[in-house]
């Protein structure tokens, strides 16, 4: 936290518990969105040819 201002470091320290409590829900939302995106972009990686070595 040395690169943060004293005020921002204090705010983070005061709110870190709340942020940690939100993490499980954030991860569920992230994985849900990632699954939806993967379904919307089928075979996106299969379209690229491997570069010769």
C-alpha positions as CSV (number, residue, x, y, z in Angstrom):
1,X,0.0,0.0,0.0
2,X,3.0,2.3,0.0
3,X,2.1,3.6,-3.5
4,X,-1.4,4.7,-2.3
5,X,-2.2,8.0,-0.6
6,X,-2.8,7.7,3.1
7,X,-6.5,8.5,2.6
8,X,-7.0,5.7,0.0
9,X,-4.9,3.2,2.0
10,X,-7.2,4.0,5.0
11,X,-10.3,3.5,2.9
12,X,-9.1,0.2,1.6
13,X,-8.2,-1.0,5.1
14,X,-11.7,0.0,6.4
15,X,-13.5,-1.7,3.5
16,X,-11.3,-4.8,2.9
17,X,-13.6,-7.1,4.9
18,X,-16.6,-6.0,2.9
19,X,-14.7,-6.6,-0.3
20,X,-13.7,-10.1,0.8
21,X,-17.3,-11.0,1.7
22,X,-18.3,-10.0,-1.9
23,X,-15.7,-12.2,-3.5
24,X,-17.7,-15.5,-3.7
25,X,-20.6,-13.8,-5.5
26,X,-18.2,-11.9,-7.8
27,X,-16.5,-15.2,-8.8
28,X,-19.9,-16.9,-9.5
29,X,-20.9,-14.0,-11.7
30,X,-17.6,-14.0,-13.5
31,X,-17.7,-17.7,-14.2
32,X,-21.3,-17.4,-15.4
33,X,-20.5,-14.6,-17.7
34,X,-17.4,-16.5,-19.0
35,X,-19.6,-19.5,-19.7
36,X,-22.0,-17.4,-21.6
37,X,-19.2,-15.8,-23.6
38,X,-17.7,-19.1,-24.4
39,X,-21.0,-20.4,-25.7
40,X,-21.4,-17.3,-27.9
41,X,-18.0,-17.8,-29.4
42,X,-17.8,-21.5,-30.3
43,X,-14.6,-22.7,-31.7
44,X,-12.9,-19.3,-31.5
45,X,-9.5,-20.8,-30.8
46,X,-9.8,-23.6,-33.4
47,X,-9.8,-21.0,-36.2
48,X,-6.2,-20.1,-35.7
49,X,-3.5,-22.1,-37.4
50,X,-0.4,-22.9,-35.3
51,X,2.6,-20.9,-36.4
52,X,5.4,-23.0,-37.9
53,X,8.4,-23.4,-35.7
